[in-house]
Every structure is written in C-alpha cells, then in structure tokens.
Amino acid sequence: MSSNPFLWLILTILDIYLWIIIIWVVSSWLVAFGIINPHNQIVRSLLHALNRLTYPVMRPIRRFLPDLGGLDLSPMVAIIGIIFLQKFIVWAYFNYLS
C-alpha cells in the first residue's frame, strides 16, 4: 500500500467496521439458535453495543430492500458496500491524488 497515514486510517476504520458487522451477524445467529443466552448481562451488553454500532448503517439499507420474511440481507449489502468503498478509495488515491 502507500505510506499515506490518512489512507491507512480510513481503510483501517472501514476494516474494523466490517468486522463489527460480521461479529453482529454471527452473534445474532448464535442467539437465534440458542447457543448463547441473551439474558446474561455480559452477552446483553455486547449485543446492545453491536446493535448500536450497526443500526445507523443497517436502517437505511433495510428501507430499500424488499421484505423477505425472516431473511435480512442488509448485512450482506453493507459488507459489499464497505468493500466497494475501500476499493474506490484506493483507486481514487492512486489515480487522482498520487
């Protein structure tokens, strides 16, 4: 990559948010299958924090996606959007700013 610290910071923040979404999805599956107990205080705090971190991105995506019953495709759309944004930032940096 480049030695530009701002580019590194932006890409790292996007990577961290991508992992937050993945952890949120996996934790929701674990709750749905009864593997973890959402009544446990630590688990409830973790789930609440993950919901608060992901809700601002998922809410607008869910408005545009059709209702598929119990299937929520918003995390997949968000992950694709983050990866696209990362690639676009790198492309724009190397084509226009360097």
Buried (B, 14 or more C-beta within 10 A) or exposed (E): EEEEEEBEEBBEEBEEBBEBBEBBBEBBEBBEEEEBEBEEEEBEEBBEEBEEBBEEBBEEBBEEBEEEEEEBEBBEBBBEBBEEBBEEBBEEBEEEEE
